[in-house]
Amino acid sequence: MKIAIINGPNLNLLGKREPEIYGSRSFEEYFETLVQKYPQLDLSYFQSNGEGELVSQLHAVGFEVDGILINAGAYTHTSVAIGDALAAISSPALEIHISNIYKREAFRHKSFLSSQCVGMIAGLGLLGYDLGLQYFIEKENSNQ
């Protein structure tokens, strides 16, 4: 099973940026943990600070992977384009947020992605990605 993890702006700074909110581990380090934990999965990882690059990556993988974990960062709350890209592809996507967006500023309570995703995991730190992978594994197992 192929799963793409797509992270948006400022997530390249995990481990350095606001560790009280985002922790002290880089996503690259965490990704290696996921690869080792889930050898049965074909995992890919992409991060960009650019909205158009995120849209292009969704187009590139959105018809060939079995699932997408997307954390669009601040673009979650502003990008109609990323929401439209999710609507245009056939791969199911799960929205991920490291922090609890509902405990933060009011503008973060709106997501342009949620209506195009099968669900959302928010506020559980990096564990949210692990749980997202478990969701796709369980879904695949229940379809067999």
N, CA, C and O atoms as a DFTB+ gen file, in Angstrom:
576 C
 N C O
     1  1       0.852      -1.174       0.000
     2  2       0.000       0.000       0.000
     3  2       0.897       1.236       0.000
     4  3       1.858       1.325       0.765
     5  1       0.568       2.174      -0.863
     6  2       1.322       3.428      -0.986
     7  2       0.599       4.554      -0.257
     8  3      -0.588       4.797      -0.471
     9  1       1.344       5.233       0.608
    10  2       0.811       6.383       1.338
    11  2       1.771       7.553       1.157
    12  3       2.977       7.418       1.363
    13  1       1.227       8.695       0.771
    14  2       2.010       9.925       0.629
    15  2       1.732      10.832       1.815
    16  3       0.581      11.055       2.189
    17  1       2.799      11.348       2.399
    18  2       2.687      12.355       3.452
    19  2       3.123      13.678       2.843
    20  3       4.231      13.802       2.322
    21  1       2.236      14.664       2.916
    22  2       2.502      15.974       2.323
    23  2       2.361      17.030       3.412
    24  3       1.300      17.181       4.017
    25  1       3.441      17.751       3.649
    26  2       3.463      18.805       4.665
    27  2       3.661      20.163       4.013
    28  3       4.386      20.302       3.028
    29  1       3.005      21.151       4.581
    30  2       3.054      22.500       4.052
    31  2       4.029      23.418       4.764
    32  3       5.008      22.967       5.359
    33  1       3.748      24.719       4.696
    34  2       4.704      25.729       5.129
    35  2       5.092      25.640       6.600
    36  3       4.282      25.346       7.479
    37  1       6.357      25.907       6.811
    38  2       6.981      25.990       8.129
    39  2       7.162      24.643       8.819
    40  3       7.773      24.577       9.885
    41  1       6.647      23.579       8.233
    42  2       6.828      22.268       8.847
    43  2       8.241      21.741       8.627
    44  3       8.643      20.759       9.251
    45  1       8.989      22.385       7.749
    46  2      10.415      22.085       7.621
    47  2      11.186      22.555       8.852
    48  3      12.341      22.171       9.038
    49  1      10.569      23.374       9.689
    50  2      11.221      23.894      10.895
    51  2      10.877      23.099      12.156
    52  3      11.243      23.499      13.261
    53  1      10.173      21.972      11.994
    54  2       9.872      21.159      13.175
    55  2      11.170      20.789      13.875
    56  3      12.172      20.471      13.235
    57  1      11.131      20.837      15.185
    58  2      12.322      20.593      15.983
    59  2      13.025      21.881      16.374
    60  3      13.789      21.910      17.339
    61  1      12.768      22.947      15.625
    62  2      13.351      24.260      15.904
    63  2      12.270      25.276      16.242
    64  3      12.456      26.127      17.112
    65  1      11.148      25.184      15.554
    66  2      10.071      26.164      15.650
    67  2       9.161      25.853      16.840
    68  3       8.632      24.747      16.945
    69  1       8.985      26.800      17.710
    70  2       8.027      26.705      18.808
    71  2       7.925      25.288      19.390
    72  3       6.876      24.654      19.283
    73  1       8.991      24.794      19.996
    74  2       8.978      23.410      20.485
    75  2       7.893      23.136      21.517
    76  3       7.483      21.987      21.686
    77  1       7.420      24.166      22.207
    78  2       6.342      23.973      23.184
    79  2       5.033      23.573      22.504
    80  3       4.171      22.959      23.135
    81  1       4.878      23.912      21.236
    82  2       3.692      23.534      20.459
    83  2       3.994      22.322      19.582
    84  3       3.193      21.390      19.518
    85  1       5.142      22.329      18.906
    86  2       5.426      21.361      17.847
    87  2       6.452      20.299      18.219
    88  3       6.727      19.407      17.416
    89  1       7.018      20.373      19.411
    90  2       7.992      19.371      19.825
    91  2       9.401      19.701      19.366
    92  3       9.637      20.722      18.720
    93  1      10.339      18.816      19.710
    94  2      11.748      19.088      19.436
    95  2      12.343      18.134      18.404
    96  3      13.564      18.057      18.270
    97  1      11.516      17.424      17.689
    98  2      11.971      16.445      16.707
    99  2      11.681      16.937      15.299
   100  3      10.597      17.457      15.033
   101  1      12.639      16.778      14.394
   102  2      12.398      17.159      13.002
   103  2      11.461      16.140      12.359
   104  3      11.380      14.994      12.800
   105  1      10.764      16.563      11.326
   106  2       9.867      15.615      10.676
   107  2      10.654      14.531       9.947
   108  3      10.201      13.390       9.866
   109  1      11.812      14.868       9.425
   110  2      12.631      13.876       8.735
   111  2      13.003      12.737       9.684
   112  3      12.961      11.569       9.298
   113  1      13.367      13.076      10.926
   114  2      13.663      12.053      11.930
   115  2      12.430      11.206      12.212
   116  3      12.508       9.979      12.286
   117  1      11.298      11.871      12.367
   118  2      10.059      11.155      12.648
   119  2       9.653      10.269      11.474
   120  3       9.184       9.148      11.673
   121  1       9.831      10.763      10.263
   122  2       9.488       9.984       9.073
   123  2      10.275       8.674       9.044
   124  3       9.719       7.626       8.714
   125  1      11.539       8.723       9.381
   126  2      12.353       7.504       9.416
   127  2      11.795       6.507      10.435
   128  3      11.831       5.300      10.200
   129  1      11.284       6.998      11.552
   130  2      10.638       6.144      12.543
   131  2       9.416       5.461      11.949
   132  3       9.192       4.271      12.171
   133  1       8.622       6.218      11.189
   134  2       7.433       5.649      10.548
   135  2       7.810       4.590       9.517
   136  3       7.174       3.538       9.443
   137  1       8.837       4.864       8.727
   138  2       9.292       3.901       7.722
   139  2       9.694       2.585       8.393
   140  3       9.369       1.504       7.904
   141  1      10.399       2.691       9.509
   142  2      10.830       1.485      10.227
   143  2       9.652       0.768      10.889
   144  3       9.615      -0.462      10.925
   145  1       8.706       1.522      11.404
   146  2       7.557       0.931      12.091
   147  2       6.595       0.254      11.129
   148  3       5.941      -0.726      11.484
   149  1       6.506       0.785       9.894
   150  2       5.549       0.270       8.921
   151  2       6.259      -0.209       7.659
   152  3       6.090       0.390       6.597
   153  1       7.053      -1.283       7.754
   154  2       7.783      -1.752       6.570
   155  2       6.864      -2.261       5.465
   156  3       7.281      -2.360       4.311
   157  1       5.629      -2.583       5.802
   158  2       4.675      -3.070       4.805
   159  2       4.116      -1.939       3.928
   160  3       3.461      -2.193       2.917
   161  1       4.381      -0.701       4.324
   162  2       3.884       0.449       3.569
   163  2       4.987       1.032       2.694
   164  3       6.162       1.029       3.061
   165  1       4.586       1.528       1.542
   166  2       5.476       2.291       0.663
   167  2       5.189       3.765       0.956
   168  3       4.267       4.350       0.389
   169  1       5.989       4.358       1.849
   170  2       5.761       5.734       2.298
   171  2       6.615       6.709       1.504
   172  3       7.783       6.449       1.217
   173  1       6.008       7.836       1.157
   174  2       6.763       8.941       0.562
   175  2       6.480      10.193       1.368
   176  3       5.444      10.315       2.023
   177  1       7.427      11.123       1.306
   178  2       7.296      12.361       2.062
   179  2       7.670      13.540       1.176
   180  3       8.668      13.506       0.456
   181  1       6.846      14.585       1.243
   182  2       7.080      15.816       0.497
   183  2       6.723      16.988       1.396
   184  3       5.698      16.965       2.077
   185  1       7.558      17.999       1.399
   186  2       7.281      19.230       2.142
   187  2       7.604      20.405       1.253
   188  3       8.609      20.404       0.542
   189  1       6.732      21.428       1.296
   190  2       6.997      22.664       0.576
   191  2       6.377      23.829       1.329
   192  3       5.346      23.696       1.989
   193  1       7.032      24.967       1.211
   194  2       6.477      26.207       1.746
   195  2       5.618      26.924       0.708
   196  3       5.012      27.952       1.009
   197  1       5.561      26.391      -0.508
   198  2       4.838      27.031      -1.598
   199  2       3.500      26.374      -1.891
   200  3       3.422      25.157      -2.059
   201  1       2.467      27.166      -1.951
   202  2       1.117      26.659      -2.198
   203  2       1.027      25.916      -3.526
   204  3       0.476      24.817      -3.586
   205  1       1.562      26.505      -4.586
   206  2       1.497      25.872      -5.898
   207  2       2.228      24.542      -5.938
   208  3       1.788      23.612      -6.614
   209  1       3.340      24.441      -5.221
   210  2       4.074      23.178      -5.171
   211  2       3.264      22.092      -4.465
   212  3       3.325      20.924      -4.849
   213  1       2.514      22.469      -3.443
   214  2       1.654      21.503      -2.758
   215  2       0.539      21.026      -3.681
   216  3       0.223      19.837      -3.714
   217  1      -0.056      21.950      -4.430
   218  2      -1.084      21.584      -5.408
   219  2      -0.491      20.643      -6.451
   220  3      -1.099      19.624      -6.779
   221  1       0.674      20.967      -6.971
   222  2       1.320      20.118      -7.980
   223  2       1.635      18.728      -7.425
   224  3       1.488      17.732      -8.132
   225  1       2.063      18.656      -6.174
   226  2       2.353      17.349      -5.580
   227  2       1.082      16.533      -5.414
   228  3       1.094      15.325      -5.651
   229  1      -0.007      17.161      -5.015
   230  2      -1.290      16.445      -4.932
   231  2      -1.683      15.904      -6.300
   232  3      -2.152      14.771      -6.407
   233  1      -1.497      16.701      -7.343
   234  2      -1.797      16.240      -8.701
   235  2      -0.898      15.067      -9.083
   236  3      -1.350      14.120      -9.727
   237  1       0.371      15.129      -8.689
   238  2       1.348      14.104      -9.072
   239  2       1.060      12.754      -8.414
   240  3       1.232      11.716      -9.053
   241  1       0.628      12.745      -7.159
   242  2       0.435      11.475      -6.449
   243  2      -1.033      11.095      -6.284
   244  3      -1.333       9.955      -5.930
   245  1      -1.936      12.007      -6.529
   246  2      -3.339      11.838      -6.178
   247  2      -4.140      10.831      -6.965
   248  3      -5.320      10.622      -6.682
   249  1      -3.520      10.198      -7.953
   250  2      -4.208       9.143      -8.695
   251  2      -3.464       7.816      -8.587
   252  3      -3.869       6.822      -9.189
   253  1      -2.369       7.802      -7.813
   254  2      -1.562       6.582      -7.755
   255  2      -1.334       6.038      -6.360
   256  3      -0.915       4.889      -6.223
   257  1      -1.593       6.815      -5.317
   258  2      -1.384       6.319      -3.959
   259  2      -2.713       5.871      -3.355
   260  3      -3.790       6.264      -3.804
   261  1      -2.603       5.038      -2.325
   262  2      -3.800       4.524      -1.659
   263  2      -4.322       5.464      -0.580
   264  3      -5.446       5.310      -0.101
   265  1      -3.506       6.430      -0.205
   266  2      -3.927       7.396       0.794
   267  2      -2.922       8.522       0.913
   268  3      -1.746       8.369       0.583
   269  1      -3.409       9.654       1.391
   270  2      -2.579      10.843       1.585
   271  2      -2.823      11.373       2.990
   272  3      -3.966      11.544       3.415
   273  1      -1.736      11.629       3.701
   274  2      -1.811      12.381       4.954
   275  2      -1.346      13.783       4.621
   276  3      -0.201      13.975       4.212
   277  1      -2.212      14.763       4.790
   278  2      -1.854      16.133       4.427
   279  2      -1.958      17.056       5.624
   280  3      -2.985      17.135       6.299
   281  1      -0.855      17.752       5.863
   282  2      -0.810      18.826       6.851
   283  2      -0.396      20.063       6.065
   284  3       0.791      20.294       5.835
   285  1      -1.362      20.838       5.663
   286  2      -1.093      22.004       4.824
   287  2      -0.672      23.224       5.633
   288  3      -0.558      24.320       5.086
   289  1      -0.439      23.041       6.945
   290  2      -0.027      24.170       7.762
   291  2      -1.037      25.310       7.644
   292  3      -2.245      25.077       7.590
   293  1      -0.542      26.523       7.604
   294  2      -1.415      27.699       7.545
   295  2      -2.262      27.749       6.276
   296  3      -3.300      28.411       6.253
   297  1      -1.831      27.057       5.218
   298  2      -2.651      27.023       3.994
   299  2      -3.987      26.328       4.223
   300  3      -4.927      26.522       3.452
   301  1      -4.078      25.526       5.268
   302  2      -5.345      24.891       5.629
   303  2      -6.452      25.930       5.706
   304  3      -7.583      25.682       5.289
   305  1      -6.115      27.085       6.240
   306  2      -7.107      28.105       6.570
   307  2      -7.273      29.157       5.480
   308  3      -8.108      30.053       5.603
   309  1      -6.480      29.052       4.413
   310  2      -6.508      30.093       3.383
   311  2      -6.587      29.583       1.957
   312  3      -6.931      30.351       1.059
   313  1      -6.284      28.329       1.717
   314  2      -6.082      27.876       0.341
   315  2      -7.269      27.133      -0.259
   316  3      -7.479      25.945      -0.014
   317  1      -8.024      27.863      -1.043
   318  2      -9.067      27.236      -1.851
   319  2      -8.414      26.311      -2.878
   320  3      -8.976      25.269      -3.215
   321  1      -7.238      26.679      -3.376
   322  2      -6.542      25.890      -4.400
   323  2      -6.190      24.495      -3.892
   324  3      -6.364      23.522      -4.625
   325  1      -5.706      24.369      -2.673
   326  2      -5.370      23.046      -2.134
   327  2      -6.651      22.247      -1.912
   328  3      -6.680      21.047      -2.185
   329  1      -7.699      22.886      -1.426
   330  2      -8.994      22.211      -1.294
   331  2      -9.502      21.719      -2.632
   332  3     -10.009      20.602      -2.734
   333  1      -9.370      22.546      -3.663
   334  2      -9.798      22.144      -5.006
   335  2      -8.953      20.995      -5.534
   336  3      -9.478      20.102      -6.199
   337  1      -7.653      21.002      -5.250
   338  2      -6.775      19.909      -5.690
   339  2      -7.196      18.597      -5.026
   340  3      -7.218      17.552      -5.676
   341  1      -7.528      18.650      -3.740
   342  2      -8.004      17.445      -3.061
   343  2      -9.308      16.937      -3.671
   344  3      -9.514      15.728      -3.781
   345  1     -10.179      17.847      -4.063
   346  2     -11.444      17.449      -4.685
   347  2     -11.221      16.821      -6.059
   348  3     -12.009      15.981      -6.492
   349  1     -10.160      17.219      -6.738
   350  2      -9.910      16.782      -8.110
   351  2      -9.252      15.416      -8.211
   352  3      -9.299      14.790      -9.270
   353  1      -8.646      14.944      -7.143
   354  2      -7.908      13.683      -7.200
   355  2      -8.761      12.531      -6.679
   356  3      -9.798      12.748      -6.052
   357  1      -8.309      11.297      -6.948
   358  2      -9.091      10.132      -6.514
   359  2      -8.574       9.496      -5.222
   360  3      -9.312       8.754      -4.574
   361  1      -7.349       9.763      -4.839
   362  2      -6.808       9.172      -3.608
   363  2      -7.449       9.823      -2.391
   364  3      -7.562      11.047      -2.333
   365  1      -7.870       9.015      -1.412
   366  2      -8.452       9.605      -0.201
   367  2      -7.372      10.301       0.634
   368  3      -6.239       9.828       0.722
   369  1      -7.737      11.409       1.232
   370  2      -6.806      12.186       2.049
   371  2      -7.343      12.322       3.472
   372  3      -8.549      12.412       3.702
   373  1      -6.413      12.334       4.406
   374  2      -6.722      12.551       5.812
   375  2      -5.971      13.790       6.256
   376  3      -4.754      13.876       6.093
   377  1      -6.687      14.746       6.814
   378  2      -6.098      16.017       7.253
   379  2      -5.441      15.832       8.620
   380  3      -6.043      15.287       9.544
   381  1      -4.200      16.293       8.730
   382  2      -3.423      16.149       9.956
   383  2      -3.003      17.527      10.455
   384  3      -2.600      18.386       9.671
   385  1      -3.102      17.727      11.765
   386  2      -2.572      18.934      12.412
   387  2      -1.863      18.512      13.687
   388  3      -2.415      17.758      14.489
   389  1      -0.660      18.989      13.872
   390  2       0.125      18.656      15.055
   391  2      -0.489      19.299      16.291
   392  3      -0.597      18.666      17.342
   393  1      -0.888      20.556      16.161
   394  2      -1.527      21.252      17.282
   395  2      -3.047      21.128      17.151
   396  3      -3.572      20.773      16.095
   397  1      -3.724      21.426      18.239
   398  2      -5.187      21.446      18.209
   399  2      -5.612      22.804      17.661
   400  3      -5.571      23.809      18.370
   401  1      -6.016      22.825      16.406
   402  2      -6.344      24.096      15.755
   403  2      -7.522      24.798      16.424
   404  3      -7.689      26.008      16.265
   405  1      -8.338      24.057      17.168
   406  2      -9.492      24.661      17.835
   407  2      -9.139      25.280      19.185
   408  3      -9.986      25.921      19.807
   409  1      -7.915      25.099      19.642
   410  2      -7.444      25.753      20.865
   411  2      -6.568      26.955      20.526
   412  3      -5.967      27.567      21.408
   413  1      -6.503      27.282      19.243
   414  2      -5.633      28.367      18.797
   415  2      -6.489      29.533      18.308
   416  3      -7.683      29.589      18.602
   417  1      -5.904      30.439      17.583
   418  2      -6.611      31.633      17.110
   419  2      -7.849      31.238      16.283
   420  3      -7.872      30.204      15.615
   421  1      -8.865      32.091      16.353
   422  2     -10.144      31.788      15.705
   423  2      -9.999      31.562      14.201
   424  3     -10.725      30.743      13.637
   425  1      -9.078      32.270      13.536
   426  2      -8.955      32.089      12.081
   427  2      -8.504      30.671      11.731
   428  3      -8.719      30.220      10.607
   429  1      -7.884      29.964      12.676
   430  2      -7.436      28.587      12.427
   431  2      -8.565      27.567      12.554
   432  3      -8.350      26.385      12.288
   433  1      -9.739      27.989      12.945
   434  2     -10.860      27.069      13.100
   435  2     -11.505      26.720      11.764
   436  3     -12.279      25.766      11.685
   437  1     -11.203      27.465      10.732
   438  2     -11.756      27.224       9.391
   439  2     -10.748      26.441       8.564
   440  3      -9.575      26.808       8.497
   441  1     -11.206      25.359       7.932
   442  2     -10.349      24.569       7.056
   443  2     -10.971      24.494       5.668
   444  3     -12.146      24.157       5.520
   445  1     -10.173      24.811       4.657
   446  2     -10.603      24.656       3.274
   447  2     -10.349      23.229       2.782
   448  3     -10.673      22.903       1.640
   449  1      -9.773      22.380       3.632
   450  2      -9.454      21.007       3.252
   451  2     -10.471      20.001       3.768
   452  3     -10.751      19.006       3.099
   453  1     -11.024      20.244       4.941
   454  2     -11.827      19.242       5.648
   455  2     -12.944      18.646       4.815
   456  3     -13.185      17.441       4.886
   457  1     -13.616      19.442       4.043
   458  2     -14.745      18.916       3.266
   459  2     -14.302      17.978       2.155
   460  3     -15.126      17.268       1.579
   461  1     -13.009      17.968       1.847
   462  2     -12.484      17.089       0.804
   463  2     -11.710      15.905       1.382
   464  3     -11.163      15.097       0.631
   465  1     -11.660      15.797       2.700
   466  2     -10.893      14.747       3.361
   467  2     -11.826      13.747       4.039
   468  3     -12.969      14.069       4.364
   469  1     -11.326      12.539       4.246
   470  2     -12.126      11.513       4.910
   471  2     -12.231      11.767       6.411
   472  3     -13.120      11.228       7.069
   473  1     -11.339      12.575       6.949
   474  2     -11.354      12.890       8.364
   475  2     -10.210      13.812       8.721
   476  3      -9.456      14.260       7.857
   477  1     -10.093      14.088      10.009
   478  2      -9.050      14.983      10.504
   479  2      -8.546      14.464      11.852
   480  3      -9.316      13.995      12.690
   481  1      -7.238      14.563      12.029
   482  2      -6.610      14.290      13.320
   483  2      -5.886      15.565      13.716
   484  3      -5.041      16.059      12.970
   485  1      -6.211      16.098      14.882
   486  2      -5.603      17.354      15.313
   487  2      -5.260      17.301      16.796
   488  3      -5.998      16.729      17.599
   489  1      -4.132      17.905      17.146
   490  2      -3.794      18.124      18.530
   491  2      -3.046      16.997      19.218
   492  3      -2.834      17.055      20.430
   493  1      -2.640      15.976      18.482
   494  2      -1.961      14.836      19.098
   495  2      -0.477      14.805      18.784
   496  3       0.177      13.774      18.938
   497  1       0.052      15.934      18.345
   498  2       1.466      15.996      18.004
   499  2       1.773      15.135      16.789
   500  3       0.902      14.880      15.957
   501  1       3.016      14.693      16.697
   502  2       3.425      13.861      15.571
   503  2       2.709      12.515      15.563
   504  3       2.631      11.863      14.521
   505  1       2.190      12.097      16.704
   506  2       1.430      10.850      16.772
   507  2       0.265      10.842      15.781
   508  3      -0.164       9.774      15.343
   509  1      -0.242      12.005      15.428
   510  2      -1.338      12.078      14.467
   511  2      -1.004      11.414      13.139
   512  3      -1.875      10.812      12.512
   513  1       0.247      11.516      12.704
   514  2       0.654      10.868      11.452
   515  2       0.613       9.352      11.608
   516  3       0.141       8.648      10.715
   517  1       1.101       8.851      12.727
   518  2       1.079       7.415      13.010
   519  2      -0.368       6.917      13.001
   520  3      -0.673       5.893      12.390
   521  1      -1.242       7.635      13.672
   522  2      -2.650       7.244      13.717
   523  2      -3.291       7.302      12.335
   524  3      -4.146       6.480      12.009
   525  1      -2.880       8.268      11.528
   526  2      -3.372       8.343      10.156
   527  2      -2.964       7.126       9.341
   528  3      -3.764       6.595       8.571
   529  1      -1.731       6.686       9.505
   530  2      -1.282       5.469       8.813
   531  2      -2.078       4.263       9.288
   532  3      -2.464       3.410       8.489
   533  1      -2.323       4.195      10.598
   534  2      -3.124       3.095      11.132
   535  2      -4.527       3.096      10.532
   536  3      -5.085       2.035      10.250
   537  1      -5.098       4.282      10.337
   538  2      -6.425       4.375       9.709
   539  2      -6.412       3.732       8.328
   540  3      -7.289       2.928       8.011
   541  1      -5.425       4.080       7.502
   542  2      -5.387       3.537       6.146
   543  2      -5.128       2.031       6.156
   544  3      -5.668       1.309       5.318
   545  1      -4.315       1.551       7.086
   546  2      -4.070       0.115       7.200
   547  2      -5.363      -0.611       7.581
   548  3      -5.714      -1.620       6.968
   549  1      -6.056      -0.107       8.574
   550  2      -7.325      -0.714       9.005
   551  2      -8.356      -0.689       7.893
   552  3      -9.082      -1.661       7.684
   553  1      -8.416       0.420       7.185
   554  2      -9.374       0.536       6.076
   555  2      -9.065      -0.508       5.008
   556  3      -9.976      -1.162       4.500
   557  1      -7.791      -0.668       4.664
   558  2      -7.373      -1.651       3.676
   559  2      -7.706      -3.072       4.147
   560  3      -8.202      -3.887       3.369
   561  1      -7.433      -3.361       5.409
   562  2      -7.697      -4.694       5.952
   563  2      -9.194      -5.015       5.979
   564  3      -9.585      -6.164       5.774
   565  1     -10.019      -4.019       6.229
   566  2     -11.467      -4.247       6.279
   567  2     -12.063      -4.427       4.895
   568  3     -13.168      -4.953       4.766
   569  1     -11.348      -3.997       3.847
   570  2     -11.826      -4.152       2.474
   571  2     -11.437      -5.497       1.870
   572  3     -11.885      -5.838       0.775
   573  1     -10.607      -6.263       2.575
   574  2     -10.145      -7.546       2.018
   575  2     -11.078      -8.676       2.360
   576  3     -10.835      -9.818       1.968
